[in-house]
Amino acid sequence: MNTYETLLYYCYARIENAEQYAADHLAFCKSIGLVGRIIVADEGLNGTVSGTAESCQQYRAAILADPRFAHTDFKIDEVPEPTFIKMHVRYKSEIVHSGLKDPTEIDPTKETGKHLAPAEFLAMMDREDVVVLDVRSNYEHQVGRFKNAITLDIENFRDFPAMINELAQYKDKKILTYCTGGIKCEKASAYLLKQGFPEVYQLHGGIVKYGKEVGGENFDGKCYVFDNRLTVAVNKVNPEVIATCYNCGSTTDKMINCANPECNEHITQCDACGEKMQGCCSEKCTDHPRKRIYDGTGYYVKVPQPIVIKKPSKIRKQVS
């Protein structure tokens, strides 16, 4: 019986002719039987791929053999089946959209916050001179986050720079940033440093690595991931469910995408409401003619929608 893996990784490194590299990389991934989603930009790679253990080992070896990507840190999960349906490799202007008019204003290969190993992050997080900052989007931190973390009311990471004035109140603190796998922290910490925050740190390897190395202690709820699992358990030490069902308010740690493809909203929804609402967030979406069939997972291939830019609200501190 085949065993499967899912790899989460990123690497900031200059790629010449990145658009052609993306096309060649797609062909390579397909040739070894991988599925997943990879973003290629002039500034590097950002990917989650899945396949047999053999295919994933072959992929890791190929990436690490390239001098540009030799320092890539792969987070590896064993999974019962591949966690994607198709293989996509796309060229974009950035591997994480910074929201800056001039993305070159920050360069993670030159300056970022000090990387903290999971054990170091755990040792520092409860100190009085420390603020733990979640740099992820609303739907991510609503289903899971570190105890007492500062969260940002943002729909996308590109809204992060607009929050800098609200964060100024913490300039006298040590800022510990975290995200899913570390990639957003590279830019968030770099931007904080550039904006005059004197002591900025980041959780190396993100929540995923933290769960593997220190058991996920003090991380409440589940971690949102960008594949068909949607969320994964992190905390094996003192777990607590913090999310509530979008429809009925009962406690749940299950997240879905709305079955209406023109909505596709990320929501937390209990199984009972999932069956009742057919995987939709509202009665309006339940009646939509293009509603997808709900199979209990709440995962669908996303239909691209126009980007709606919203003005960020104030930050808030989560107390668990």
Phi, psi and omega in degrees: 000132179290143170254147185240156178225157169237129182251129174245130184198166170205162175204122172274115180198143183292127177242114176284140180052052186298328181296318177291323178301320180298316179296316179294323182291323177299315179298320180295314181300317178295325183294335180254010171082026179271154168234157180151197184219123180231134172254131177243132176219172177302334185269356177145204184236147175216114187212157165226120181231159183214150179173194178295158179303323180294315179296319180293323177295320179296321179293314179301318181298319181293318180295313184290338178284343178276120183306331180293331187242017187297339182263012181296134180255110180270130170263123189245125174243133170279133184227153182288338179203161179305143187261016172222167178261320184231175176247122178234132170230119186233142174272131176223170183290330178218152176281340167223122183291115186279338184080005181271143176299323176241096182301336181284359178300330175235147181221102182298343177282347181250322181206126172216176174296160179294129180285131177249129171296154181310319180295324178291320178298314179300319182292331184267336197297334183261006180289148183293334181268016185239141169239127177266122188243119175274120183258016180270176182279168183308308185297336179284309184282344177290330180269343179187142181193165176287148178304135175062020180286148169280127177246158182247135178277079181228146179274332181214158181298334180297345177277353186302313182302330181290349181267359190298324180294323178292329180280347184302335180296346182255016184296339180270005180252163168278123182263120177254106180269152174210157176206194187294305184235357177113342189292319179292326180296330180301316181278322180297314181292323177298319180290321177299317178299317181294332180271011172094010174284120191284327183232104183234133181233165176217146179285110183292125181084356174068193182300322183299311180292324179300317178296321182287324188267327182233015175079007176075020184306134178070015170260115182271142178080205181242166181260125175291134177232156189262054173212188189285001171282332182067311176222154175226150177288144182237313192270116176254001186257301181220062185292148177210134177275127184243344183275156177235154181297132180301329186266316186245348177085002178286158181289132178202152174242018180267130178244144178225168165258136178305138183290345174282113185296338179276354174253296177055025183297139172282121177220155170270132185213130179288163182299322181298315178289329177300315178292316182296317184267002180057036178078017181254158181274342185206165176299322179302316180289329178299326182271002184291134184295339181260013182305132180277158180286126181274123182251011179096344181268324182078016178252133177218158172290123188289135173271120183303137179235157177300145179281127176252118182271122180249147177285125181298145175268183181290155177287161176217150178262127179271127177246115182260000000 
